[in-house]
Amino acid sequence: MSDQSNTPVPEPPDAEAQTRIGVDSWVAESEDRQARKRGFFGPAARGWDASPDPVKLFLFIAVAGTIPFWMNEGDLFVYGLFTVLYATLGLGLNVVVGFAGLLDLGYVAYFGIGAYGYALVSSDHYGIHWPTLASLPAVMVFTGLIGLGLGLTSRRLVGDYFAIVTLFFLQAFLVFTNTANPVIHGIGLTGGSSGIGNLDPLEFFGYSLTSVKQQYYFFLLVLVLATAGLYFANRSRTGRAWRALREDPLAAEVMSIPVNRLKRLAIVMGAALAGLCGAIFAAIQTAVTSSNFTLNVLIFIFAVVILGGIGSIAGPILGAIVINVSFQFLQPQNDHPSIKRWLFYGAIVLFIALMKPWYRAVVVLVGTVAFGLAVHAIVSATAAASWTAGTVTDAGSGSAGKAIADWVVIPNQTLHGGFATYAYIGLVVLVCVVRSVTGWWRTVVLIPTLYMAAVVWENVLAPNPAVTAEILFGVLLIVIMTVRPQGLIGTARVEII
């Protein structure tokens, strides 16, 4: 028998160096490679990645805590309070979708149940005025029990089937609150389409939170506590089991992981957090109606989670900041009439600047400007004056408005109302042509395409600011998700299909 006492024993690999489950090693190292390519920002990016998570949370609190000092109450309500609301809702949805891998399309119903629950126990509707310290926990428990009931009845469903059931649950909630409105003690339970008003404000130990600044700080505290709790839950055995369930439910069940119990736990936690958000939201609004919990809100929250990065703790927070701030900033009622035009033409210039090689970018830029001037001159010389008599929306009478009016053909919409429709159709045709050709032909066709995009903007989109805001917001999300398919903070994975 040979002596093996001197045989070297390999040391166990470092935990940080091991390939993560569900992540290819090349993909796992891609973030470090990208950070090294960031030039001046590379060291800062690597330093941020190497910082402990508590330090990152502390920096977020420090920055978020200063917002009320340099925003007025109106902007704080729109940009600050709603961002914190969507971030907290995104954290709750991330437990169900990001941790457990369940496509819950009824999540907004829990948000609404929490709001109506608070309205029933803390308002003049039935004359019940529970203190906030009693109503908030009661609403969380009740909403969690509703989620448990849904989880028990749909424990055998996965994937699309679970999504369909939860979507039906959301629609049933909307019908119940808006149409059914059962009468109890002579009063409609949900108030129908009018909802429930005169809700009690948030009050703790005799101190009412009535100002936007107070409500913001309280909601920020809830967000921080939810973030810390989910962080520890994600690093626990339950969090690892959730990730195993998300990657492969069958393999997780074979490895003796209680799949059904984990599903129910994720649904309950997400429902309880959504119910808490609903109760706080109702107290801040001092009223609740079913229109606050529609499918549009569900899509908004899903966009927050997906954009930030599914399965990431900080992802929903960053996603809520990007989506809510950009969406609200583009709204026509928020006193930014010309920002959309700057974004549009800035995006065109950026698109041209990113073209390679550089001389093609110069050709496209100079060609687009020259093509527009030529078209405008030809129309002015050969057509009636009404074809160039239109005005530039929200550009004023300055040099910018005059330059656009001398470059883009803007007819009088009263006399030529069908021009906008034909311009839009022409833009779609040109985009299809650009996608079907290559080389210098694409460069040549791109010149009239960009000019037609400007024509459509000035004649169709700029006069309709509400529609324009929606389109720009959608384009923003498409661009970000194209650049970062895994989300802003999410981790790219290799999936076997």
C-alpha positions as CSV (number, residue, x, y, z in Angstrom):
1,M,0.0,0.0,0.0
2,S,1.5,3.3,-1.1
3,D,2.0,6.1,1.3
4,Q,-0.4,9.0,0.5
5,S,0.3,11.1,3.5
6,N,2.4,13.5,1.4
7,T,-0.2,13.9,-1.3
8,P,-1.2,17.6,-1.5
9,V,-4.8,18.2,-0.7
10,P,-6.4,20.9,-2.9
11,E,-7.8,23.8,-1.1
12,P,-11.6,24.5,-1.5
13,P,-12.2,27.3,-4.0
14,D,-13.1,30.7,-2.7
15,A,-16.8,31.2,-2.4
16,E,-16.7,34.4,-4.4
17,A,-14.7,32.7,-7.2
18,Q,-17.2,29.9,-7.7
19,T,-19.6,30.1,-10.7
20,R,-23.0,31.1,-9.5
21,I,-25.9,28.7,-10.1
22,G,-27.6,29.4,-13.4
23,V,-24.8,31.8,-14.5
24,D,-22.2,30.8,-17.1
25,S,-18.6,31.7,-16.0
26,W,-18.0,33.9,-19.1
27,V,-21.3,35.8,-18.4
28,A,-20.5,36.1,-14.7
29,E,-17.2,37.9,-15.6
30,S,-18.7,40.1,-18.2
31,E,-19.6,42.8,-15.7
32,D,-15.9,43.1,-14.6
33,R,-14.8,43.3,-18.3
34,Q,-17.3,46.0,-19.0
35,A,-16.2,47.9,-15.9
36,R,-12.6,47.8,-17.1
37,K,-13.7,49.3,-20.4
38,R,-15.4,52.3,-18.8
39,G,-12.3,54.4,-18.8
40,F,-12.5,57.2,-16.3
41,F,-15.7,55.7,-14.7
42,G,-14.2,52.2,-14.5
43,P,-12.6,52.7,-11.0
44,A,-15.7,54.3,-9.6
45,A,-17.9,51.4,-11.0
46,R,-15.6,48.8,-9.5
47,G,-15.5,50.6,-6.2
48,W,-19.3,50.7,-6.1
49,D,-19.5,47.0,-6.9
50,A,-16.9,46.2,-4.2
51,S,-18.7,48.3,-1.5
52,P,-20.6,46.4,1.2
53,D,-24.4,46.4,0.7
54,P,-25.0,48.2,4.0
55,V,-22.9,51.1,2.7
56,K,-24.9,51.3,-0.5
57,L,-28.1,51.4,1.5
58,F,-26.7,54.1,3.7
59,L,-25.7,56.2,0.7
60,F,-29.2,55.8,-0.8
61,I,-30.8,56.9,2.5
62,A,-28.5,59.9,2.6
63,V,-29.3,61.0,-0.9
64,A,-33.1,60.3,-0.6
65,G,-33.3,62.0,2.7
66,T,-32.2,65.3,1.2
67,I,-34.8,65.4,-1.6
68,P,-37.5,67.3,0.5
69,F,-35.0,70.1,1.1
70,W,-34.6,71.1,-2.6
71,M,-38.1,70.2,-3.9
72,N,-41.4,71.9,-3.4
73,E,-44.3,69.9,-2.1
74,G,-45.8,69.5,-5.5
75,D,-42.7,68.0,-7.1
76,L,-42.0,66.0,-4.0
77,F,-45.4,64.4,-4.2
78,V,-45.1,63.5,-7.9
79,Y,-41.4,62.7,-8.1
80,G,-40.5,61.6,-4.6
81,L,-43.5,60.0,-2.9
82,F,-44.7,58.1,-6.0
83,T,-41.2,56.9,-6.7
84,V,-40.9,55.4,-3.2
85,L,-44.4,53.9,-3.6
86,Y,-43.5,52.2,-6.9
87,A,-40.2,51.0,-5.5
88,T,-41.9,49.4,-2.5
89,L,-44.5,47.8,-4.7
90,G,-41.7,46.6,-7.0
91,L,-39.9,45.0,-4.0
92,G,-43.1,43.0,-3.1
93,L,-43.6,41.9,-6.7
94,N,-39.9,41.0,-7.0
95,V,-40.4,38.4,-4.2
96,V,-43.0,36.6,-6.3
97,V,-41.6,37.1,-9.7
98,G,-37.9,37.6,-9.1
99,F,-37.3,35.2,-6.2
100,A,-39.9,32.5,-6.7
101,G,-40.3,32.8,-10.4
102,L,-44.1,33.1,-10.4
103,L,-45.9,35.3,-12.9
104,D,-48.4,37.0,-10.7
105,L,-50.7,39.2,-12.8
106,G,-53.0,39.9,-9.9
107,Y,-50.5,41.7,-7.7
108,V,-52.3,45.1,-8.0
109,A,-55.4,43.5,-6.4
110,Y,-53.5,43.1,-3.1
111,F,-52.5,46.8,-3.4
112,G,-56.2,47.6,-3.8
113,I,-57.3,45.3,-1.0
114,G,-54.9,47.0,1.3
115,A,-56.3,50.4,0.4
116,Y,-59.9,49.4,0.8
117,G,-59.1,47.6,4.0
118,Y,-57.7,50.7,5.5
119,A,-60.6,52.7,4.2
120,L,-63.1,50.4,6.0
121,V,-61.4,50.4,9.4
122,S,-60.1,54.0,9.5
123,S,-62.7,56.3,8.0
124,D,-66.2,57.7,8.4
125,H,-67.6,55.1,6.0
126,Y,-68.8,52.8,8.8
127,G,-67.7,55.1,11.6
128,I,-64.7,52.9,12.5
129,H,-61.6,54.7,13.4
130,W,-58.8,52.3,14.3
131,P,-55.5,53.8,15.2
132,T,-52.8,53.6,12.5
133,L,-50.7,51.2,14.7
134,A,-53.6,48.8,14.6
135,S,-55.0,49.3,11.1
136,L,-51.7,48.9,9.2
137,P,-50.8,45.5,10.7
138,A,-54.4,44.3,10.4
139,V,-54.4,45.2,6.8
140,M,-51.1,43.4,6.2
141,V,-52.4,40.3,7.9
142,F,-55.7,40.3,6.0
143,T,-54.0,40.9,2.6
144,G,-51.5,38.1,3.4
145,L,-54.4,35.7,4.2
146,I,-56.0,36.6,0.9
147,G,-52.7,35.8,-0.9
148,L,-52.5,32.5,1.1
149,G,-56.0,31.6,0.0
150,L,-55.1,32.2,-3.6
151,G,-51.8,30.3,-3.2
152,L,-53.6,27.3,-1.7
153,T,-56.2,27.1,-4.5
154,S,-53.6,27.5,-7.3
155,R,-50.7,25.5,-5.8
156,R,-50.7,23.1,-8.8
157,L,-50.5,25.8,-11.4
158,V,-47.3,27.1,-12.9
159,G,-46.3,29.5,-15.7
160,D,-49.0,30.8,-17.9
161,Y,-51.8,29.0,-16.0
162,F,-50.9,30.7,-12.8
163,A,-50.7,34.0,-14.6
164,I,-54.2,33.5,-16.0
165,V,-55.7,32.7,-12.6
166,T,-54.1,35.7,-11.0
167,L,-55.2,38.0,-13.8
168,F,-58.8,36.7,-13.3
169,F,-58.4,37.5,-9.6
170,L,-57.5,41.1,-10.5
171,Q,-60.4,41.5,-12.8
172,A,-62.8,40.0,-10.2
173,F,-61.5,42.5,-7.6
174,L,-62.1,45.4,-10.0
175,V,-65.7,44.2,-10.8
176,F,-66.4,43.7,-7.1
177,T,-65.2,47.1,-6.0
178,N,-66.6,49.1,-8.9
179,T,-69.8,47.3,-9.8
180,A,-70.9,44.8,-7.2
181,N,-70.6,47.1,-4.1
182,P,-72.7,44.8,-1.7
183,V,-74.8,46.7,0.8
184,I,-73.8,46.1,4.4
185,H,-75.6,48.0,7.2
186,G,-77.3,50.1,4.7
187,I,-74.1,51.3,3.1
188,G,-72.2,50.0,0.0
189,L,-69.1,48.1,1.1
190,T,-66.8,49.6,-1.5
191,G,-68.7,52.8,-2.5
192,G,-68.9,51.7,-6.1
193,S,-67.4,53.9,-8.7
194,S,-67.3,56.8,-6.2
195,G,-65.1,54.9,-3.8
196,I,-64.6,55.8,-0.2
197,G,-63.5,59.2,1.1
198,N,-62.7,61.0,4.3
199,L,-60.0,58.5,5.4
200,D,-58.1,59.1,8.6
201,P,-54.5,60.3,8.1
202,L,-51.5,58.4,9.3
203,E,-51.2,59.1,13.1
204,F,-48.6,57.8,15.5
205,F,-48.8,58.5,19.2
206,G,-51.0,61.5,18.6
207,Y,-48.8,63.0,15.8
208,S,-50.5,63.1,12.4
209,L,-48.6,62.9,9.2
210,T,-50.4,65.5,7.1
211,S,-47.6,67.2,5.1
212,V,-46.1,65.7,2.0
213,K,-42.6,65.8,3.6
214,Q,-43.8,63.8,6.6
215,Q,-45.5,61.3,4.5
216,Y,-42.4,61.0,2.3
217,Y,-40.1,60.3,5.2
218,F,-42.5,57.7,6.6
219,F,-42.8,55.9,3.2
220,L,-39.0,56.1,2.8
221,L,-38.7,54.4,6.2
222,V,-41.0,51.6,5.1
223,L,-39.0,51.2,1.9
224,V,-35.7,50.9,3.8
225,L,-37.1,48.4,6.3
226,A,-38.6,46.3,3.4
227,T,-35.3,46.5,1.6
228,A,-33.3,45.3,4.6
229,G,-35.8,42.5,5.4
230,L,-35.8,41.2,1.9
231,Y,-32.0,41.4,1.7
232,F,-31.7,39.1,4.7
233,A,-34.4,36.8,3.4
234,N,-32.7,36.6,0.1
235,R,-29.4,35.5,1.7
236,S,-31.1,32.9,4.0
237,R,-31.9,29.3,3.2
238,T,-35.3,30.3,2.1
239,G,-33.8,32.8,-0.4
240,R,-31.6,30.1,-1.8
241,A,-34.5,27.7,-2.1
242,W,-36.5,30.4,-3.8
243,R,-33.8,30.8,-6.4
244,A,-33.7,27.1,-7.0
245,L,-37.4,27.1,-7.4
246,R,-37.1,29.9,-9.9
247,E,-34.5,28.2,-12.0
248,D,-36.1,24.7,-12.2
249,P,-39.1,23.8,-10.1
250,L,-38.9,20.1,-11.0
251,A,-35.2,19.8,-10.0
252,A,-35.9,21.7,-6.8
253,E,-38.7,19.3,-5.9
254,V,-36.5,16.3,-6.6
255,M,-33.9,17.8,-4.2
256,S,-36.6,17.7,-1.4
257,I,-37.2,21.4,-1.5
258,P,-40.8,22.2,-0.4
259,V,-41.9,23.8,-3.6
260,N,-45.5,24.4,-2.8
261,R,-44.8,25.9,0.6
262,L,-42.2,28.2,-0.9
263,K,-44.7,29.4,-3.5
264,R,-47.3,30.2,-0.8
265,L,-44.7,32.0,1.3
266,A,-43.6,34.2,-1.6
267,I,-47.2,35.0,-2.5
268,V,-48.0,35.9,1.1
269,M,-45.0,38.1,1.6
270,G,-45.6,39.9,-1.7
271,A,-49.3,40.3,-0.9
272,A,-48.6,41.6,2.7
273,L,-46.2,44.2,1.4
274,A,-48.6,45.3,-1.4
275,G,-51.4,45.6,1.2
276,L,-49.2,47.8,3.4
277,C,-48.4,50.0,0.4
278,G,-52.2,50.2,-0.4
279,A,-53.0,51.2,3.2
280,I,-50.4,54.0,3.3
281,F,-51.4,55.2,-0.2
282,A,-55.1,55.4,0.8
283,A,-54.2,57.3,4.0
284,I,-52.1,59.8,1.9
285,Q,-54.8,60.2,-0.7
286,T,-57.5,60.4,2.0
287,A,-59.7,58.5,-0.5
288,V,-59.8,55.3,-2.5
289,T,-61.4,54.4,-5.8
290,S,-61.1,51.3,-8.0
291,S,-59.5,53.5,-10.8
292,N,-56.2,53.5,-8.8
293,F,-55.7,49.7,-9.2
294,T,-56.2,49.0,-12.9
295,L,-54.1,47.0,-15.3
296,N,-52.0,50.0,-16.2
297,V,-50.7,50.2,-12.7
298,L,-49.8,46.5,-12.9
299,I,-47.9,47.1,-16.2
300,F,-46.1,50.0,-14.6
301,I,-44.9,47.9,-11.6
302,F,-43.8,45.1,-13.8
303,A,-41.8,47.6,-15.9
304,V,-40.2,48.8,-12.6
305,V,-39.1,45.2,-11.7
306,I,-38.0,44.2,-15.2
307,L,-36.1,47.4,-15.9
308,G,-34.3,47.3,-12.6
309,G,-33.4,43.6,-12.8
310,I,-35.5,40.6,-11.9
311,G,-34.3,39.1,-8.7
312,S,-32.2,42.1,-7.6
313,I,-32.9,43.9,-4.3
314,A,-31.8,47.3,-5.5
315,G,-33.2,46.8,-9.0
316,P,-36.9,47.8,-8.2
317,I,-35.6,51.0,-6.5
318,L,-33.5,52.0,-9.4
319,G,-36.2,51.0,-11.9
320,A,-38.8,53.1,-10.0
321,I,-36.5,56.1,-10.1
322,V,-35.9,55.9,-13.8
323,I,-39.5,55.0,-14.8
324,N,-41.5,57.3,-12.6
325,V,-39.2,60.3,-12.9
326,S,-38.9,60.1,-16.7
327,F,-42.6,59.4,-17.1
328,Q,-43.7,62.3,-14.9
329,F,-41.1,64.6,-16.4
330,L,-42.5,63.9,-19.9
331,Q,-46.1,64.6,-18.9
332,P,-47.5,67.8,-20.5
333,Q,-49.0,69.1,-17.2
334,N,-45.6,69.2,-15.4
335,D,-44.4,72.5,-17.0
336,H,-41.8,71.1,-19.4
337,P,-43.4,72.0,-22.8
338,S,-40.2,71.9,-24.9
339,I,-38.3,69.1,-23.2
340,K,-39.8,66.5,-25.5
341,R,-38.6,68.3,-28.6
342,W,-35.1,68.5,-27.2
343,L,-35.2,64.8,-26.4
344,F,-36.4,64.0,-29.9
345,Y,-33.8,66.0,-31.8
346,G,-31.1,65.1,-29.3
347,A,-31.9,61.4,-29.9
348,I,-31.5,61.9,-33.6
349,V,-28.2,63.6,-33.2
350,L,-27.0,60.9,-30.9
351,F,-28.1,58.2,-33.3
352,I,-26.1,59.9,-36.1
353,A,-23.1,60.4,-33.9
354,L,-22.9,56.7,-33.0
355,M,-22.8,55.6,-36.6
356,K,-19.6,54.0,-37.8
357,P,-17.4,54.9,-39.7
358,W,-17.4,58.5,-38.8
359,Y,-17.7,59.8,-42.4
360,R,-21.1,58.1,-42.8
361,A,-22.3,60.0,-39.8
362,V,-21.1,63.3,-41.4
363,V,-22.8,62.3,-44.7
364,V,-26.1,61.5,-42.9
365,L,-26.1,64.7,-40.8
366,V,-25.2,67.1,-43.6
367,G,-27.5,65.2,-46.0
368,T,-30.5,65.4,-43.7
369,V,-30.1,69.1,-43.1
370,A,-29.6,69.8,-46.9
371,F,-32.5,67.5,-47.8
372,G,-34.9,69.3,-45.5
373,L,-33.9,72.7,-46.7
374,A,-34.3,71.6,-50.3
375,V,-37.7,70.0,-49.8
376,H,-38.9,73.1,-47.9
377,A,-37.7,75.4,-50.7
378,I,-39.3,73.3,-53.4
379,V,-42.6,73.2,-51.6
380,S,-42.5,76.9,-50.9
381,A,-41.8,77.7,-54.6
382,T,-44.2,75.2,-56.2
383,A,-47.2,74.8,-53.8
384,A,-49.7,77.1,-52.2
385,A,-48.6,79.2,-49.2
386,S,-50.8,77.2,-46.9
387,W,-48.4,74.2,-47.3
388,T,-45.8,76.0,-45.2
389,A,-48.2,78.2,-43.1
390,G,-48.3,75.9,-40.1
391,T,-46.8,76.9,-36.7
392,V,-44.3,75.1,-34.6
393,T,-45.9,73.8,-31.4
394,D,-44.3,74.9,-28.1
395,A,-41.2,76.4,-29.8
396,G,-42.1,80.1,-29.3
397,S,-41.1,82.8,-31.7
398,G,-37.3,82.5,-31.1
399,S,-34.6,81.3,-33.4
400,A,-35.2,77.6,-32.7
401,G,-38.9,77.8,-33.8
402,K,-38.0,79.8,-37.0
403,A,-35.2,77.3,-37.9
404,I,-37.6,74.4,-37.6
405,A,-40.3,76.2,-39.6
406,D,-37.8,76.9,-42.4
407,W,-36.6,73.3,-42.4
408,V,-39.7,71.1,-41.8
409,V,-42.7,71.3,-44.0
410,I,-45.6,72.2,-41.6
411,P,-48.8,72.8,-43.5
412,N,-52.0,74.5,-42.2
413,Q,-53.8,71.6,-40.6
414,T,-57.2,73.1,-41.2
415,L,-56.7,73.1,-45.0
416,H,-54.5,70.0,-45.2
417,G,-55.7,67.8,-42.3
418,G,-54.8,64.5,-44.1
419,F,-51.1,65.4,-44.5
420,A,-50.2,64.1,-41.1
421,T,-51.7,60.7,-41.8
422,Y,-49.8,60.4,-45.1
423,A,-46.6,61.5,-43.5
424,Y,-46.9,58.9,-40.8
425,I,-47.5,56.2,-43.4
426,G,-44.5,57.4,-45.4
427,L,-42.3,57.2,-42.3
428,V,-43.4,53.6,-41.7
429,V,-42.6,52.7,-45.3
430,L,-39.2,54.4,-45.2
431,V,-38.3,52.6,-41.9
432,C,-39.1,49.3,-43.6
433,V,-36.9,50.2,-46.5
434,V,-34.0,51.1,-44.2
435,R,-34.3,47.8,-42.5
436,S,-34.2,45.9,-45.8
437,V,-31.2,47.5,-47.4
438,T,-27.5,47.5,-46.4
439,G,-24.3,49.4,-47.0
440,W,-24.4,52.8,-48.7
441,W,-28.0,52.3,-49.8
442,R,-29.0,52.3,-46.1
443,T,-27.0,55.5,-45.6
444,V,-28.8,57.1,-48.5
445,V,-32.3,56.0,-47.5
446,L,-31.6,57.0,-43.9
447,I,-31.5,60.7,-44.9
448,P,-35.1,61.1,-46.0
449,T,-36.2,58.7,-43.2
450,L,-34.8,61.0,-40.5
451,Y,-36.3,64.0,-42.2
452,M,-39.7,62.3,-42.4
453,A,-39.4,61.5,-38.7
454,A,-39.0,65.2,-38.0
455,V,-42.0,65.9,-40.2
456,V,-44.1,63.4,-38.3
457,W,-42.9,64.8,-35.0
458,E,-43.8,68.4,-35.8
459,N,-47.2,67.5,-37.5
460,V,-48.4,64.6,-35.5
461,L,-46.6,64.1,-32.1
462,A,-45.8,67.6,-30.9
463,P,-49.4,68.9,-31.2
464,N,-50.5,65.9,-29.1
465,P,-48.4,66.1,-25.9
466,A,-50.1,63.4,-24.0
467,V,-49.7,60.8,-26.8
468,T,-46.1,62.0,-27.3
469,A,-45.2,61.5,-23.7
470,E,-46.5,57.9,-23.9
471,I,-44.5,57.2,-27.1
472,L,-41.3,58.7,-25.8
473,F,-41.6,56.8,-22.5
474,G,-42.1,53.6,-24.4
475,V,-39.1,54.3,-26.7
476,L,-37.0,55.0,-23.6
477,L,-37.9,51.7,-22.1
478,I,-37.2,49.8,-25.3
479,V,-33.8,51.4,-25.7
480,I,-32.8,50.7,-22.1
481,M,-33.9,47.1,-22.3
482,T,-32.2,46.6,-25.7
483,V,-28.9,47.8,-24.1
484,R,-29.4,45.9,-20.9
485,P,-31.7,42.9,-21.5
486,Q,-31.2,41.7,-18.0
487,G,-32.1,45.0,-16.4
488,L,-30.1,47.8,-15.0
489,I,-28.7,45.9,-12.1
490,G,-29.8,42.3,-13.1
491,T,-27.3,39.6,-13.8
492,A,-27.1,38.1,-17.3
493,R,-27.7,34.3,-17.3
494,V,-27.3,31.5,-19.8
495,E,-30.5,29.5,-20.2
496,I,-30.8,26.1,-21.8
497,I,-33.8,26.0,-24.0
